[in-house]
Amino acid sequence: MGLLTPDPGLVFWMIITFGVVFVLLAKYGFPVIIKAVEDRKAYIDNSLKAARDANEQLANVKLEGEKILAQAREEQNRILSEAAVTRDRIVKDAQDRAITEGQRLMAEVKKQIETEKESAIRDIRRQVAVLSVEIAGKIMRSKLADTKEQNALIDRMLDEMLESSKK
C-alpha cells in the first residue's frame, strides 16, 4: 500500500488509544490541571487584591503624611508667632524696666544734686557768716577803740534785744 492510504487497523487502534488517553486525562489529569489553574488564578487574584490594598494603604499613608506635614507646618507657624509675641513682650518689658530704672536713677541724681546744692549753699552761708563776723569784728575794733563808743554800742544792742523779746 501506499503512503497516502492509511491502514484501517492502525487508525482504529489510534482512535481507541486516543480515546483511552482522553478518558484517563479527562478523569484524572484535567481536574488536577484545572484545579492547579484555578488555584493559580485565585493566587493571582489574591495577589492583585493585596497589591491594590497595598497601593490604597500607601496612598492613605501618603495622605496622612501630607496631613501630618501640614499640621507640623501649622504648629511651626503657631510656635514662631508665639515666640515673636513673647519676644516682643520681653523686649517691651525690658524697655519699660529700663525706662523705670532710668527715671529712678534720674530722680536719685536730682535728689543728690539738690542735697549737694543745699550743702554748698549752707557752706557758703557759713563762710559768709564767718567772714561777716571777722569783718564786723575788725570794723568794730577800729570804731570801738574808744570806751565811750563801746558803751553806746552795748546800750543800743541791749535795747534792740529787749524790743525783739517783747514782740
C-alpha positions in Angstrom: 0.0 0.0 0.0 1.0 3.4 -0.5 2.0 6.2 1.7 -1.2 8.1 1.5 -3.6 5.4 2.3 -4.0 4.8 5.9 -4.2 1.4 7.4 -7.7 0.9 8.9 -6.4 -1.1 11.8 -3.8 1.5 12.7 -6.4 4.2 12.6 -8.7 2.1 14.8 -6.1 1.5 17.4 -5.0 5.1 17.3 -8.6 6.2 17.9 -9.0 3.8 20.8 -5.7 4.8 22.3 -6.6 8.5 21.9 -10.0 7.8 23.5 -8.4 5.9 26.4 -5.8 8.6 27.0 -8.5 11.2 26.6 -10.8 9.5 29.1 -7.9 9.0 31.5 -6.8 12.6 31.1 -10.5 13.8 31.5 -11.0 11.7 34.6 -7.6 12.2 36.3 -5.5 14.8 34.5 -7.8 17.6 33.6 -9.3 18.0 37.1 -5.8 18.3 38.5 -4.7 20.7 35.8 -8.0 22.7 36.1 -7.6 22.8 39.9 -3.9 24.0 39.5 -5.0 26.6 37.0 -7.9 27.8 39.3 -5.5 27.8 42.3 -3.1 29.8 40.3 -5.9 32.1 39.2 -7.0 32.5 42.8 -3.4 33.2 43.9 -3.0 35.8 41.2 -6.4 37.4 42.1 -5.4 37.4 45.8 -2.0 38.9 44.9 -3.7 41.6 42.7 -6.1 42.4 45.6 -3.3 42.6 48.0 -1.4 44.8 45.6 -4.4 47.1 45.3 -4.9 47.1 49.1 -1.2 47.9 49.5 -1.5 50.8 46.9 -4.5 52.1 48.8 -2.7 51.9 52.1 0.3 53.6 50.5 -1.9 56.3 49.2 -3.5 56.6 52.7 -0.1 56.7 54.3 1.0 59.4 51.8 -2.2 61.4 52.6 -1.6 61.0 56.3 2.0 62.0 55.9 0.9 65.1 54.0 -1.7 65.9 56.7 1.0 65.4 59.4 3.4 67.7 57.5 0.7 70.3 57.1 -0.1 70.1 60.8 3.6 70.3 61.6 3.9 73.4 59.4 0.9 74.9 61.1 2.3 74.1 64.5 5.7 75.6 63.5 4.0 78.8 62.3 2.0 78.9 65.6 5.1 78.4 67.7 7.0 81.0 65.7 4.2 83.5 66.1 4.0 82.8 69.8 7.8 83.2 70.0 7.6 86.5 68.2 4.8 87.7 70.6 6.9 86.5 73.6 10.0 88.2 72.2 8.1 91.5 71.7 6.6 91.3 75.2 10.1 90.6 76.7 11.6 93.5 74.7 8.8 95.8 75.8 9.1 94.7 79.4 12.9 95.3 79.3 12.3 98.7 77.7 9.8 99.5 80.4 12.1 98.4 83.2 15.0 100.4 81.6 12.8 103.5 81.4 11.7 103.0 85.0 15.2 102.4 86.2 16.4 105.5 84.2 13.7 107.6 85.8 14.6 106.3 89.2 18.3 107.0 88.6 17.4 110.5 87.4 15.3 111.1 90.5 18.2 109.9 92.7 20.7 112.1 90.8 18.4 115.1 91.0 17.9 114.4 94.7 21.7 114.1 95.2 22.3 117.2 93.2 19.7 119.1 95.3 21.3 117.8 98.5 24.8 118.8 97.4 23.4 122.2 96.3 21.8 122.8 99.7 25.0 121.6 101.4 27.1 124.0 99.2 24.7 126.9 100.0 24.9 126.1 103.7 28.7 126.0 103.5 28.7 129.3 101.6 26.4 130.9 104.1 28.6 129.6 107.0 31.7 131.0 105.2 29.9 134.3 104.6 28.8 134.4 108.2 32.3 133.7 109.4 33.7 136.4 107.0 31.0 138.8 108.1 31.8 138.2 111.7 35.5 138.7 111.1 34.9 141.9 109.0 32.4 143.2 111.6 35.0 142.4 114.3 37.7 144.3 112.5 35.3 147.2 111.8 34.1 147.2 115.4 37.7 147.2 116.8 38.6 150.1 114.7 35.4 152.0 115.6 35.3 151.0 119.2 38.8 151.9 120.1 37.2 154.4 122.4 35.3 153.3 125.7 32.5 155.8 125.2 31.6 154.3 121.8 31.8 150.8 123.3 29.3 151.7 126.0 26.9 153.3 123.4 27.0 150.2 121.2 26.3 147.9 124.2 23.3 150.0 125.3 21.9 150.0 121.8 22.2 146.2 121.4 20.6 145.7 124.8 17.7 147.9 123.7 17.2 146.0 120.4 17.2 142.7 122.3 14.6 143.9 124.7 12.4 145.2 121.9 12.7 141.9 120.0 11.9 139.8 123.0 8.7 141.9 123.6 7.4 141.2 120.2 
